[in-house]
Structure formats: C-alpha cells, structure tokens
Amino acid sequence: MSTTCNTNLPSVDGNWSEWSGWSDCSVPCGTGTKRKSRTCTNPAPSNGGGTCEGPGHEEISCVLKAVCKRKTVLENWNSWSECSAECGGGTKRRTRGPCVGHQCSEDEVQIRDCNTMDCARKKKKRLRSASITVSLSYVIVSIVNGGK
C-alpha cells in the first residue's frame, strides 16, 4: 500500500493584522515615545508564500508636562545591577531619574555590597552541600532496599 502526498499545495502570502492601539507614553513627564504594532498573521505566510512587507511597528514622540518635577523623576528606582564579583566582595548599583552611566548625583545612585562570602569558604560550603545530598540519597536508597 502506498501513500501519496499532495506536494503541490498553493503558496499563501502573508498579510498584516490590524494595527494595535497606541501604547501609553514611555515616560511620566517630558518627551518619550508611543508605539503601535501589527503582526504578519492575517494570514501567516505558508508553503513558501511571501512575508509581509513594511514595518511591524511604528513609534511617535509624545510630550507629557513640558518639564518634569525633580520629585516625579526620582520616585522610581531602576533594578539592581548584577554583582561585580561571585564571591570575595563586590558591589551592585541602581539608579533613578536622569542619571546616565556614571554621571549621577548622590540622590540618583545607590551602591550596595554583595557576595561578601570568602571564595574558599563558599567553595567549601558547596562541597559540603553536595556531600549531604549524596549521604541523604544513600540513606533513602538503603531504606527503600530494606536497609541493605
């Protein structure tokens, strides 16, 4: 018994979906951007059909309150950075407001110590943890096998 597949399926060119609505402005005050998007899914291209032409998103400028009050800008902190060291003591930082790179005033940046454990002690602790896991596994296997 043989099965034949129809490999002559028609190609379908992709077409854009409707545009989404404009997003909120990206900033609480001052100049930011709004964005809208669309996807190539109406229909999606198939069987070798062409993809949609043109951009999948558009951005425009938006202006909210001509000038930001410094208090508004400084309310929200950005996330903490990764620690600068895995052990032995490092630092991490976070910023807020118009702070860019290292051009920050004292009230725009926080720096905190992190990963202060001695590297040799941290390694020893990891080894001890692995040893406890292996020991517990042996106890569980012994109990399951009737103490053998």
Buried (B, 14 or more C-beta within 10 A) or exposed (E): EEEEEEEEEEEBBBBBBEEEEEBEBBBBBBEBEBBEBBBBEEEBBEEEBEEBEEEEEEBEEBEBEEEBEEEBBBEEEEEBBEBEBEBEBBEBBBBBBBBEEEEBEEEBBBEEEBBEEEEEEBEEEEEEEEEEEEEEEEEEEEEEEEEE
